[in-house]
Amino acid sequence: MGKHTKKVHITGKYGTRYGASLRKQIKKIEITQHAKYTCSFCGKDSVKRQAVGIWKCNGCRKVMAGGAYTMNTPAAATVRSNIRRLREMAEH
């Protein structure tokens, strides 16, 4: 049986290198980039990261642009809400 990591989880591959604070930051990033996300087109939890900013749904085979480490970035959410607000203002 192989060794298990108690606290460091995915960053155990770095051993004692780079310092604890940097490994904690990398842990957060690597967990989000390897996670599966919900597809906005088909609704399945099958969107995975292909490369930096490229996300692909294995359910409906759609390819989407997103953030480097997460599917949706806070800046993208702000832009979407502003576009929606401006559309509503234009309709009235």
N, CA and C atoms as an extended XYZ file, in Angstrom:
276
Properties=species:S:1:pos:R:3:atomname:S:1:resname:S:1:resid:I:1 pbc="F F F"
N         0.836       -1.186        0.000 N   MET     1
C         0.000        0.000        0.000 CA  MET     1
C         0.879        1.247        0.000 C   MET     1
N         0.445        2.278       -0.739 N   GLY     2
C         1.188        3.526       -0.802 CA  GLY     2
C         0.905        4.401        0.399 C   GLY     2
N         1.700        5.414        0.541 N   LYS     3
C         1.504        6.356        1.642 CA  LYS     3
C         0.311        7.256        1.345 C   LYS     3
N        -0.392        7.636        2.405 N   HIS     4
C        -1.500        8.581        2.262 CA  HIS     4
C        -1.091        9.909        2.874 C   HIS     4
N        -1.599       10.986        2.333 N   THR     5
C        -1.317       12.299        2.910 CA  THR     5
C        -2.469       12.667        3.831 C   THR     5
N        -2.131       13.201        4.981 N   LYS     6
C        -3.155       13.506        5.973 CA  LYS     6
C        -3.761       14.882        5.760 C   LYS     6
N        -2.916       15.895        5.573 N   LYS     7
C        -3.402       17.271        5.463 CA  LYS     7
C        -3.238       17.852        4.070 C   LYS     7
N        -2.185       17.444        3.380 N   VAL     8
C        -1.816       18.164        2.170 CA  VAL     8
C        -2.567       17.710        0.927 C   VAL     8
N        -3.152       16.506        0.958 N   HIS     9
C        -3.957       15.970       -0.140 CA  HIS     9
C        -3.235       16.044       -1.479 C   HIS     9
N        -3.729       16.862       -2.401 N   ILE    10
C        -3.228       16.884       -3.779 CA  ILE    10
C        -1.810       17.455       -3.881 C   ILE    10
N        -1.405       18.244       -2.882 N   THR    11
C        -0.074       18.849       -2.951 CA  THR    11
C         0.994       17.982       -2.286 C   THR    11
N         0.655       16.773       -1.931 N   GLY    12
C         1.643       15.866       -1.370 CA  GLY    12
C         2.761       15.560       -2.338 C   GLY    12
N         2.493       15.718       -3.621 N   LYS    13
C         3.515       15.453       -4.643 CA  LYS    13
C         4.686       16.429       -4.564 C   LYS    13
N         4.492       17.587       -3.909 N   TYR    14
C         5.568       18.567       -3.794 CA  TYR    14
C         6.469       18.315       -2.587 C   TYR    14
N         6.081       17.401       -1.705 N   GLY    15
C         6.898       17.081       -0.545 CA  GLY    15
C         7.047       18.279        0.378 C   GLY    15
N         8.282       18.526        0.832 N   THR    16
C         8.521       19.644        1.748 CA  THR    16
C         8.990       20.892        1.000 C   THR    16
N         8.952       20.864       -0.292 N   ARG    17
C         9.450       21.989       -1.090 CA  ARG    17
C         8.433       23.138       -1.164 C   ARG    17
N         8.921       24.324       -1.441 N   TYR    18
C         8.161       25.547       -1.783 CA  TYR    18
C         7.481       26.255       -0.622 C   TYR    18
N         7.429       25.684        0.567 N   GLY    19
C         6.825       26.360        1.711 CA  GLY    19
C         5.348       26.044        1.877 C   GLY    19
N         4.877       26.074        3.112 N   ALA    20
C         3.506       25.673        3.428 CA  ALA    20
C         2.467       26.619        2.823 C   ALA    20
N         2.728       27.925        2.866 N   SER    21
C         1.738       28.894        2.367 CA  SER    21
C         1.510       28.739        0.876 C   SER    21
N         2.581       28.564        0.110 N   LEU    22
C         2.428       28.389       -1.336 CA  LEU    22
C         1.734       27.073       -1.663 C   LEU    22
N         2.050       26.031       -0.905 N   ARG    23
C         1.395       24.740       -1.150 CA  ARG    23
C        -0.098       24.826       -0.852 C   ARG    23
N        -0.489       25.620        0.144 N   LYS    24
C        -1.916       25.795        0.452 CA  LYS    24
C        -2.629       26.513       -0.692 C   LYS    24
N        -1.973       27.535       -1.264 N   GLN    25
C        -2.577       28.247       -2.400 CA  GLN    25
C        -2.722       27.317       -3.601 C   GLN    25
N        -1.685       26.535       -3.865 N   ILE    26
C        -1.714       25.604       -4.997 CA  ILE    26
C        -2.777       24.534       -4.782 C   ILE    26
N        -2.946       24.100       -3.547 N   LYS    27
C        -3.965       23.091       -3.237 CA  LYS    27
C        -5.349       23.580       -3.649 C   LYS    27
N        -5.660       24.827       -3.278 N   LYS    28
C        -6.963       25.411       -3.623 CA  LYS    28
C        -7.151       25.485       -5.142 C   LYS    28
N        -6.110       25.932       -5.837 N   ILE    29
C        -6.176       26.058       -7.301 CA  ILE    29
C        -6.336       24.702       -7.959 C   ILE    29
N        -5.530       23.725       -7.533 N   GLU    30
C        -5.565       22.415       -8.186 CA  GLU    30
C        -6.872       21.685       -7.929 C   GLU    30
N        -7.465       21.868       -6.764 N   ILE    31
C        -8.766       21.252       -6.490 CA  ILE    31
C        -9.830       21.821       -7.420 C   ILE    31
N        -9.824       23.153       -7.612 N   THR    32
C       -10.840       23.755       -8.479 CA  THR    32
C       -10.623       23.405       -9.944 C   THR    32
N        -9.361       23.288      -10.379 N   GLN    33
C        -9.138       23.019      -11.799 CA  GLN    33
C        -9.384       21.558      -12.153 C   GLN    33
N        -9.302       20.640      -11.187 N   HIS    34
C        -9.558       19.231      -11.481 CA  HIS    34
C       -10.994       18.825      -11.189 C   HIS    34
N       -11.794       19.742      -10.648 N   ALA    35
C       -13.180       19.426      -10.310 CA  ALA    35
C       -14.036       19.340      -11.572 C   ALA    35
N       -15.180       18.654      -11.441 N   LYS    36
C       -16.155       18.613      -12.534 CA  LYS    36
C       -17.201       19.682      -12.263 C   LYS    36
N       -17.608       20.371      -13.312 N   TYR    37
C       -18.581       21.454      -13.201 CA  TYR    37
C       -19.856       21.097      -13.949 C   TYR    37
N       -20.942       21.778      -13.625 N   THR    38
C       -22.228       21.545      -14.269 CA  THR    38
C       -22.280       22.271      -15.610 C   THR    38
N       -22.700       21.561      -16.642 N   CYS    39
C       -22.813       22.138      -17.980 CA  CYS    39
C       -24.054       23.016      -18.051 C   CYS    39
N       -23.901       24.218      -18.593 N   SER    40
C       -25.038       25.140      -18.700 CA  SER    40
C       -25.946       24.785      -19.878 C   SER    40
N       -25.483       23.883      -20.749 N   PHE    41
C       -26.279       23.499      -21.912 CA  PHE    41
C       -27.104       22.241      -21.645 C   PHE    41
N       -26.456       21.183      -21.119 N   CYS    42
C       -27.177       19.918      -20.923 CA  CYS    42
C       -27.502       19.634      -19.457 C   CYS    42
N       -26.886       20.362      -18.518 N   GLY    43
C       -27.193       20.196      -17.109 CA  GLY    43
C       -26.444       19.080      -16.404 C   GLY    43
N       -25.570       18.367      -17.099 N   LYS    44
C       -24.819       17.279      -16.476 CA  LYS    44
C       -23.583       17.810      -15.760 C   LYS    44
N       -23.122       17.083      -14.743 N   ASP    45
C       -21.891       17.429      -14.047 CA  ASP    45
C       -20.724       16.784      -14.782 C   ASP    45
N       -20.423       17.276      -15.978 N   SER    46
C       -19.404       16.611      -16.790 CA  SER    46
C       -18.495       17.573      -17.537 C   SER    46
N       -18.377       18.809      -17.032 N   VAL    47
C       -17.481       19.774      -17.669 CA  VAL    47
C       -16.117       19.660      -17.009 C   VAL    47
N       -15.097       19.388      -17.813 N   LYS    48
C       -13.735       19.271      -17.298 CA  LYS    48
C       -12.811       20.199      -18.061 C   LYS    48
N       -11.708       20.549      -17.436 N   ARG    49
C       -10.724       21.460      -18.026 CA  ARG    49
C        -9.883       20.717      -19.049 C   ARG    49
N        -9.799       21.283      -20.262 N   GLN    50
C        -8.968       20.719      -21.319 CA  GLN    50
C        -7.578       21.356      -21.307 C   GLN    50
N        -7.536       22.665      -21.259 N   ALA    51
C        -6.297       23.434      -21.235 CA  ALA    51
C        -6.622       24.740      -20.509 C   ALA    51
N        -5.680       25.665      -20.498 N   VAL    52
C        -5.898       26.927      -19.784 CA  VAL    52
C        -7.072       27.676      -20.412 C   VAL    52
N        -8.160       27.834      -19.663 N   GLY    53
C        -9.319       28.598      -20.131 CA  GLY    53
C       -10.238       27.855      -21.075 C   GLY    53
N        -9.975       26.578      -21.365 N   ILE    54
C       -10.816       25.790      -22.272 CA  ILE    54
C       -11.470       24.668      -21.473 C   ILE    54
N       -12.798       24.641      -21.488 N   TRP    55
C       -13.568       23.670      -20.725 CA  TRP    55
C       -14.472       22.893      -21.675 C   TRP    55
N       -14.536       21.568      -21.514 N   LYS    56
C       -15.312       20.722      -22.424 CA  LYS    56
C       -16.276       19.851      -21.636 C   LYS    56
N       -17.516       19.793      -22.114 N   CYS    57
C       -18.533       18.934      -21.518 CA  CYS    57
C       -18.460       17.574      -22.196 C   CYS    57
N       -18.284       16.529      -21.414 N   ASN    58
C       -18.226       15.179      -21.982 CA  ASN    58
C       -19.615       14.614      -22.237 C   ASN    58
N       -20.663       15.305      -21.752 N   GLY    59
C       -22.022       14.855      -21.988 CA  GLY    59
C       -22.543       15.287      -23.351 C   GLY    59
N       -22.396       16.582      -23.664 N   CYS    60
C       -22.910       17.110      -24.933 CA  CYS    60
C       -21.796       17.534      -25.885 C   CYS    60
N       -20.537       17.344      -25.483 N   ARG    61
C       -19.356       17.631      -26.314 CA  ARG    61
C       -19.192       19.110      -26.669 C   ARG    61
N       -19.816       19.987      -25.892 N   LYS    62
C       -19.631       21.431      -26.130 CA  LYS    62
C       -18.316       21.883      -25.517 C   LYS    62
N       -17.650       22.807      -26.186 N   VAL    63
C       -16.412       23.394      -25.676 CA  VAL    63
C       -16.698       24.852      -25.338 C   VAL    63
N       -16.309       25.261      -24.122 N   MET    64
C       -16.608       26.601      -23.650 CA  MET    64
C       -15.333       27.302      -23.204 C   MET    64
N       -15.349       28.606      -23.254 N   ALA    65
C       -14.250       29.395      -22.705 CA  ALA    65
C       -14.601       29.747      -21.270 C   ALA    65
N       -13.591       29.755      -20.414 N   GLY    66
C       -13.822       30.081      -19.019 CA  GLY    66
C       -12.550       30.619      -18.403 C   GLY    66
N       -12.461       30.503      -17.105 N   GLY    67
C       -11.266       30.949      -16.410 CA  GLY    67
C       -10.145       29.929      -16.525 C   GLY    67
N        -8.972       30.306      -16.078 N   ALA    68
C        -7.822       29.407      -16.152 CA  ALA    68
C        -7.987       28.224      -15.218 C   ALA    68
N        -8.483       28.458      -14.007 N   TYR    69
C        -8.579       27.389      -13.023 CA  TYR    69
C       -10.003       27.045      -12.644 C   TYR    69
N       -10.953       27.946      -12.896 N   THR    70
C       -12.356       27.693      -12.598 CA  THR    70
C       -13.187       27.948      -13.847 C   THR    70
N       -14.332       27.301      -13.883 N   MET    71
C       -15.215       27.431      -15.044 CA  MET    71
C       -15.708       28.870      -15.198 C   MET    71
N       -16.145       29.480      -14.100 N   ASN    72
C       -16.668       30.850      -14.128 CA  ASN    72
C       -15.819       31.733      -13.229 C   ASN    72
N       -15.454       32.892      -13.730 N   THR    73
C       -14.674       33.834      -12.931 CA  THR    73
C       -15.593       34.922      -12.373 C   THR    73
N       -15.203       35.556      -11.284 N   PRO    74
C       -16.021       36.655      -10.746 CA  PRO    74
C       -16.201       37.795      -11.746 C   PRO    74
N       -15.180       38.064      -12.548 N   ALA    75
C       -15.290       39.131      -13.546 CA  ALA    75
C       -16.333       38.772      -14.603 C   ALA    75
N       -16.375       37.506      -14.991 N   ALA    76
C       -17.361       37.067      -15.986 CA  ALA    76
C       -18.783       37.191      -15.437 C   ALA    76
N       -18.956       36.877      -14.164 N   ALA    77
C       -20.274       37.004      -13.541 CA  ALA    77
C       -20.723       38.460      -13.523 C   ALA    77
N       -19.806       39.370      -13.257 N   THR    78
C       -20.122       40.800      -13.259 CA  THR    78
C       -20.534       41.265      -14.648 C   THR    78
N       -19.797       40.832      -15.649 N   VAL    79
C       -20.114       41.212      -17.031 CA  VAL    79
C       -21.479       40.690      -17.436 C   VAL    79
N       -21.770       39.416      -17.080 N   ARG    80
C       -23.080       38.838      -17.411 CA  ARG    80
C       -24.216       39.611      -16.764 C   ARG    80
N       -24.055       39.992      -15.489 N   SER    81
C       -25.121       40.715      -14.809 CA  SER    81
C       -25.289       42.122      -15.396 C   SER    81
N       -24.191       42.765      -15.788 N   ASN    82
C       -24.286       44.096      -16.397 CA  ASN    82
C       -24.972       44.030      -17.754 C   ASN    82
N       -24.651       43.032      -18.554 N   ILE    83
C       -25.287       42.872      -19.873 CA  ILE    83
C       -26.781       42.639      -19.703 C   ILE    83
N       -27.139       41.766      -18.727 N   ARG    84
C       -28.555       41.493      -18.479 CA  ARG    84
C       -29.283       42.747      -18.029 C   ARG    84
N       -28.655       43.523      -17.142 N   ARG    85
C       -29.267       44.766      -16.648 CA  ARG    85
C       -29.464       45.763      -17.783 C   ARG    85
N       -28.468       45.911      -18.656 N   LEU    86
C       -28.580       46.842      -19.776 CA  LEU    86
C       -29.654       46.405      -20.775 C   LEU    86
N       -29.773       45.090      -20.972 N   ARG    87
C       -30.833       44.589      -21.861 CA  ARG    87
C       -32.208       44.926      -21.305 C   ARG    87
N       -32.356       44.741      -20.000 N   GLU    88
C       -33.646       45.050      -19.376 CA  GLU    88
C       -33.964       46.536      -19.460 C   GLU    88
N       -32.951       47.371      -19.325 N   MET    89
C       -33.162       48.814      -19.452 CA  MET    89
C       -33.535       49.181      -20.880 C   MET    89
N       -32.959       48.500      -21.857 N   ALA    90
C       -33.260       48.805      -23.250 CA  ALA    90
C       -34.673       48.385      -23.622 C   ALA    90
N       -35.189       47.332      -22.984 N   GLU    91
C       -36.537       46.851      -23.288 CA  GLU    91
C       -37.603       47.803      -22.757 C   GLU    91
N       -37.328       48.442      -21.641 N   HIS    92
C       -38.356       49.302      -21.023 CA  HIS    92
C       -38.346       50.694      -21.570 C   HIS    92
